[in-house]
């Protein structure tokens, strides 16, 4: 059974984790300043940025290979 409050409460922190930097970046239009801020923010923030990149890369690559798998299984049946 789907628990809607549980799903929404788990979705909010992750969406804020990805949306907050994008809102700041595209709201100020200061790309060079944002890059300098990330470079000078220390290893913890740089690790968080790397973690976010890996999360996005995993999602895209997983869905890409899943679509290839479904395509091949459709051809075989």
MARRO-419230 format. One record per residue: residue number from 1; residue in one letter; x, z, y of N, C-alpha, C in turn. Coordinates in steps of 0.02 Angstrom, whole numbers, plus 50000, padded with zeros to 5 digits. Atoms other than C-alpha are relative to their C-alpha. Example, Ala and Ser with C-alpha at 12.3 -4.5 7.8 and 13.67 -1.06 7.14 Angstrom:
2
+------+------+-------+-------+-------+-------+-------+-------+-------+-------+-------+
: resi : resn :   n.x :   n.z :   n.y :  ca.x :  ca.z :  ca.y :   c.x :   c.z :   c.y :
+------+------+-------+-------+-------+-------+-------+-------+-------+-------+-------+
:    1 :    A : 50045 : 50000 : 49941 : 50615 : 50390 : 49775 : 50045 : 50000 : 50060 :
:    2 :    S : 49958 : 49997 : 49941 : 50684 : 50357 : 49947 : 49961 : 50037 : 50055 :
+------+------+-------+-------+-------+-------+-------+-------+-------+-------+-------+
END
This chain:
77
+------+------+-------+-------+-------+-------+-------+-------+-------+-------+-------+
: resi : resn :   n.x :   n.z :   n.y :  ca.x :  ca.z :  ca.y :   c.x :   c.z :   c.y :
+------+------+-------+-------+-------+-------+-------+-------+-------+-------+-------+
:    1 :    X : 50042 : 50000 : 49941 : 50000 : 50000 : 50000 : 50044 : 50000 : 50062 :
:    2 :    X : 49961 : 50006 : 49938 : 50064 : 49955 : 50173 : 49982 : 50057 : 50047 :
:    3 :    X : 50008 : 49945 : 49953 : 50090 : 50099 : 50291 : 50019 : 49975 : 50069 :
:    4 :    X : 49988 : 50032 : 49935 : 50072 : 50025 : 50466 : 50039 : 50046 : 50047 :
:    5 :    X : 49959 : 49958 : 49954 : 50135 : 50177 : 50566 : 50072 : 50006 : 49978 :
:    6 :    X : 49931 : 49996 : 50024 : 50288 : 50189 : 50455 : 50039 : 49937 : 50016 :
:    7 :    X : 49968 : 50063 : 49985 : 50328 : 50006 : 50477 : 50015 : 49994 : 50074 :
:    8 :    X : 49989 : 50007 : 49928 : 50305 : 50011 : 50665 : 50053 : 50048 : 50025 :
:    9 :    X : 49950 : 49952 : 49978 : 50411 : 50168 : 50684 : 50070 : 49980 : 49976 :
:   10 :    X : 49935 : 50023 : 50022 : 50551 : 50089 : 50583 : 50021 : 49936 : 50037 :
:   11 :    X : 49984 : 50062 : 49965 : 50539 : 49925 : 50680 : 50024 : 50013 : 50071 :
:   12 :    X : 49984 : 49988 : 49929 : 50552 : 50001 : 50855 : 50074 : 50014 : 50013 :
:   13 :    X : 49928 : 49989 : 49985 : 50731 : 50070 : 50846 : 50042 : 49938 : 49989 :
:   14 :    X : 49960 : 50060 : 50013 : 50798 : 49910 : 50770 : 49987 : 49946 : 50053 :
:   15 :    X : 50013 : 50049 : 49947 : 50710 : 49800 : 50898 : 50033 : 50021 : 50065 :
:   16 :    X : 49965 : 49977 : 49940 : 50779 : 49909 : 51038 : 50075 : 49990 : 49994 :
:   17 :    X : 49928 : 50010 : 50012 : 50952 : 49897 : 50960 : 50021 : 49929 : 50016 :
:   18 :    X : 49983 : 50069 : 49987 : 50948 : 49708 : 50972 : 49975 : 49976 : 50068 :
:   19 :    X : 50029 : 50026 : 49938 : 50837 : 49685 : 51126 : 50031 : 50029 : 50063 :
:   20 :    X : 49974 : 49968 : 49939 : 50916 : 49808 : 51248 : 50061 : 49963 : 50028 :
:   21 :    X : 49944 : 50039 : 49971 : 51082 : 49713 : 51265 : 49978 : 49932 : 50026 :
:   22 :    X : 50022 : 50066 : 49977 : 50990 : 49547 : 51280 : 49963 : 50005 : 50067 :
:   23 :    X : 50035 : 49991 : 49937 : 50877 : 49613 : 51418 : 50049 : 50012 : 50056 :
:   24 :    X : 49949 : 49987 : 49949 : 51027 : 49680 : 51512 : 50040 : 49936 : 50015 :
:   25 :    X : 49959 : 50060 : 49991 : 51127 : 49520 : 51485 : 49963 : 49946 : 50038 :
:   26 :    X : 50036 : 50054 : 49968 : 50993 : 49396 : 51535 : 49965 : 50022 : 50063 :
:   27 :    X : 50030 : 49976 : 49939 : 50919 : 49507 : 51669 : 50048 : 49999 : 50059 :
:   28 :    X : 49951 : 49998 : 49945 : 51079 : 49523 : 51770 : 50035 : 49933 : 50009 :
:   29 :    X : 49965 : 50065 : 49999 : 51150 : 49349 : 51731 : 50075 : 50008 : 50013 :
:   30 :    X : 49929 : 49986 : 49990 : 51323 : 49429 : 51738 : 50035 : 49998 : 49933 :
:   31 :    X : 49972 : 50008 : 50067 : 51397 : 49359 : 51579 : 50073 : 50024 : 49996 :
:   32 :    X : 49929 : 49978 : 50000 : 51580 : 49390 : 51627 : 50004 : 50075 : 50005 :
:   33 :    X : 50000 : 49927 : 49994 : 51542 : 49568 : 51679 : 49977 : 50034 : 49936 :
:   34 :    X : 50025 : 49972 : 50063 : 51446 : 49600 : 51519 : 50054 : 49996 : 49946 :
:   35 :    X : 49946 : 50007 : 50048 : 51590 : 49534 : 51415 : 50056 : 50050 : 50013 :
:   36 :    X : 49949 : 49951 : 49981 : 51713 : 49643 : 51511 : 49976 : 50071 : 49983 :
:   37 :    X : 50028 : 49935 : 50017 : 51597 : 49792 : 51486 : 50007 : 50013 : 49925 :
:   38 :    X : 49993 : 49992 : 50072 : 51598 : 49763 : 51298 : 50072 : 50009 : 49979 :
:   39 :    X : 49929 : 49995 : 50018 : 51786 : 49741 : 51292 : 50030 : 50067 : 50019 :
:   40 :    X : 49973 : 49937 : 49976 : 51819 : 49901 : 51389 : 49961 : 50061 : 49977 :
:   41 :    X : 50044 : 49944 : 50018 : 51687 : 50009 : 51305 : 50026 : 50042 : 49942 :
:   42 :    X : 49972 : 49960 : 50053 : 51791 : 50069 : 51160 : 49983 : 49975 : 49931 :
:   43 :    X : 50008 : 50026 : 50068 : 51797 : 50048 : 50972 : 49931 : 50012 : 49971 :
:   44 :    X : 50066 : 49986 : 50028 : 51627 : 50126 : 50937 : 49950 : 49946 : 50019 :
:   45 :    X : 50046 : 50053 : 49978 : 51532 : 49999 : 51041 : 50020 : 49933 : 49970 :
:   46 :    X : 49978 : 50063 : 50031 : 51638 : 49857 : 50975 : 49981 : 49998 : 49927 :
:   47 :    X : 50022 : 49997 : 50070 : 51598 : 49915 : 50799 : 49925 : 49987 : 49996 :
:   48 :    X : 50072 : 50012 : 49999 : 51413 : 49916 : 50843 : 49985 : 49927 : 50012 :
:   49 :    X : 50010 : 50071 : 49988 : 51426 : 49739 : 50910 : 50016 : 49960 : 49937 :
:   50 :    X : 49982 : 50034 : 50062 : 51514 : 49682 : 50752 : 49947 : 50011 : 49946 :
:   51 :    X : 50054 : 49985 : 50047 : 51380 : 49769 : 50647 : 49938 : 49959 : 50015 :
:   52 :    X : 50058 : 50040 : 49981 : 51243 : 49680 : 50745 : 50011 : 49927 : 49982 :
:   53 :    X : 49985 : 50069 : 50019 : 51329 : 49512 : 50719 : 49994 : 49990 : 49925 :
:   54 :    X : 50005 : 50006 : 50072 : 51344 : 49543 : 50533 : 49928 : 50004 : 49976 :
:   55 :    X : 50071 : 49996 : 50018 : 51160 : 49594 : 50524 : 49966 : 49933 : 50012 :
:   56 :    X : 50031 : 50064 : 49985 : 51107 : 49433 : 50608 : 50025 : 49945 : 49953 :
:   57 :    X : 49972 : 50051 : 50044 : 51225 : 49327 : 50504 : 49973 : 50007 : 49929 :
:   58 :    X : 50027 : 49990 : 50067 : 51163 : 49406 : 50343 : 49928 : 49974 : 49995 :
:   59 :    X : 50070 : 50023 : 50001 : 50981 : 49372 : 50388 : 49995 : 49924 : 49997 :
:   60 :    X : 50003 : 50073 : 49999 : 51011 : 49190 : 50429 : 50027 : 49969 : 49936 :
:   61 :    X : 49971 : 50029 : 50061 : 51123 : 49156 : 50280 : 49956 : 50015 : 49939 :
:   62 :    X : 50044 : 49984 : 50057 : 51006 : 49247 : 50159 : 49940 : 49953 : 49999 :
:   63 :    X : 50059 : 50043 : 49999 : 50855 : 49147 : 50216 : 50018 : 49927 : 49988 :
:   64 :    X : 49979 : 50069 : 50013 : 50953 : 48985 : 50214 : 50009 : 49989 : 49925 :
:   65 :    X : 49988 : 50010 : 50071 : 51011 : 49008 : 50035 : 49937 : 50012 : 49959 :
:   66 :    X : 50064 : 49991 : 50035 : 50840 : 49072 : 49981 : 49958 : 49937 : 50005 :
:   67 :    X : 50038 : 50063 : 49994 : 50762 : 48913 : 50050 : 50029 : 49946 : 49956 :
:   68 :    X : 49968 : 50048 : 50046 : 50889 : 48808 : 49954 : 49980 : 50015 : 49928 :
:   69 :    X : 50019 : 49980 : 50068 : 50850 : 48907 : 49796 : 49928 : 49980 : 49985 :
:   70 :    X : 50070 : 50018 : 50010 : 50662 : 48880 : 49819 : 49992 : 49924 : 49996 :
:   71 :    X : 50004 : 50072 : 50002 : 50689 : 48696 : 49853 : 50023 : 49973 : 49932 :
:   72 :    X : 49975 : 50023 : 50065 : 50792 : 48673 : 49695 : 49952 : 50019 : 49944 :
:   73 :    X : 50048 : 49980 : 50052 : 50667 : 48772 : 49590 : 49937 : 49958 : 50003 :
:   74 :    X : 50057 : 50044 : 49994 : 50527 : 48664 : 49659 : 50014 : 49931 : 49971 :
:   75 :    X : 49981 : 50065 : 50029 : 50621 : 48506 : 49611 : 50002 : 50004 : 49924 :
:   76 :    X : 49994 : 49993 : 50073 : 50648 : 48574 : 49435 : 49934 : 50010 : 49965 :
:   77 :    X : 50064 : 49986 : 50034 : 50466 : 48616 : 49403 : 49950 : 49945 : 50006 :
+------+------+-------+-------+-------+-------+-------+-------+-------+-------+-------+
END
